[in-house]
Amino acid sequence: MQALPAPTFDDVLDAAARLEGVAHRTPVLTSSTFNERTGASVFFKCENFQRMGAFKFRGAYNAISHFDAEQRKAGVLTYSSGNHAQAIALSARLAGIHATIVMPHDAPEAKVAATKGYGGEVITYDRYTENREEIGRRLAEERGMTLIPPYDHPHVIAGQGTAVKELIDETGPLDMLFVCLGGGGLIGGSALSAAALSPACTVIGIEPEAGNDGQQSLARGEIVHIDTPRTIADGAASTHLGHYTFAVIRKLVARIETVSDVQLIDTMRFFAERMKMVVEPTGCLAAAAVLNGVVPVKGKRVGVVVSGGNVDLARLAQYLA
Ligand SMILES: *Cc1c(COP(=O)(O)O)cnc(C)c1O
């Protein structure tokens, strides 16, 4: 298969047209309490209200919308710790094609159930001992299916970029934009949109403290691999950036910082108590960084991507107890 060219803002615009009327245009919310605490004017792009509960629907649907007749017939395959699985399963159902998803055996129950609920075929593996990329590649080859990875694909990155395009279309130019990252698909697409629509905006990536491979990669100028990090931010527990995502991040992301699991729990509580929103731990990364002053934001117009809201309610109750 021929490698696709690196994604550009034109690809984000193309994705926005494909997603029109299919993806939700999620709300941009504000909180005066959050603004008072931080001294900034903060705009939350609430992708926890996206279809299937996270921004991942955007990239998955965009990627599948590019399939030709032969690819549609064989179906789509992916590996994912959760939200990309649901995104592919739902997008495949909407497109009327088959989806097979390789998931870790310890993925949150809500995510596994939702994936099956959307009609996806689930195959499990051990994320501490087996390599999901190898399993995915082997299955795709055996079954002739098209592999859509969770982040390192131009159509996925372009689709994810539509959330921040909508955000800046609504708020106008921003001084700073905080985006969480795992493999970097969301922040890659977000940075393309920010660079085009608000060129003076500083884009800052936020990772879990336990898994700062992106921060290390940016510092070293090459992709750094780490062991699977143990963090409650399961959506950002990836071990390395991708080639497409790192190329964009290197060019357009100013810095990458980290927050702790305790700070994530405090932020989950803030969202629940003050904004009446269920946000999953990974979805709290960017807001947690702003709330804890990881980067000074006083007096700035700040965008924060709230990336998803899929968390087992029993687990949420444990975190908040
Ligand atoms: C996948 C995911 C992320 C990380 O996205 P990448 O594109 O891998 O950087 C962040 N938050 C949520 C809720 C996710 O599902």
The ligand as an SDF file (V2000), in Angstrom:
LIG
                    3D

 15 15  0  0  0  0  0  0  0  0999 V2000
   -7.4930    8.5410   22.2640 C   0  0  0  0  0  0  0  0  0  0  0  0
   -7.7820    9.5470   23.2880 C   0  0  0  0  0  0  0  0  0  0  0  0
   -6.8480   10.5450   23.6070 C   0  0  0  0  0  0  0  0  0  0  0  0
   -5.4750   10.6080   22.9740 C   0  0  0  0  0  0  0  0  0  0  0  0
   -5.5610   10.8660   21.5920 O   0  0  0  0  0  0  0  0  0  0  0  0
   -4.3200   10.6500   20.6220 P   0  0  0  0  0  0  0  0  0  0  0  0
   -4.8280   11.0030   19.2800 O   0  0  0  0  0  0  0  0  0  0  0  0
   -3.8900    9.2170   20.7260 O   0  0  0  0  0  0  0  0  0  0  0  0
   -3.2370   11.5490   21.1100 O   0  0  0  0  0  0  0  0  0  0  0  0
   -7.2040   11.4900   24.5330 C   0  0  0  0  0  0  0  0  0  0  0  0
   -8.4170   11.4650   25.1560 N   0  0  0  0  0  0  0  0  0  0  0  0
   -9.3280   10.5260   24.8690 C   0  0  0  0  0  0  0  0  0  0  0  0
  -10.6390   10.5710   25.5830 C   0  0  0  0  0  0  0  0  0  0  0  0
   -9.0550    9.5400   23.9290 C   0  0  0  0  0  0  0  0  0  0  0  0
   -9.9620    8.6120   23.6530 O   0  0  0  0  0  0  0  0  0  0  0  0
  1  2  1  0
  2  3  1  0
  2 14  2  0
  3  4  1  0
  3 10  2  0
  4  5  1  0
  5  6  1  0
  6  7  2  0
  6  8  1  0
  6  9  1  0
 10 11  1  0
 11 12  2  0
 12 13  1  0
 12 14  1  0
 14 15  1  0
M  END
$$$$
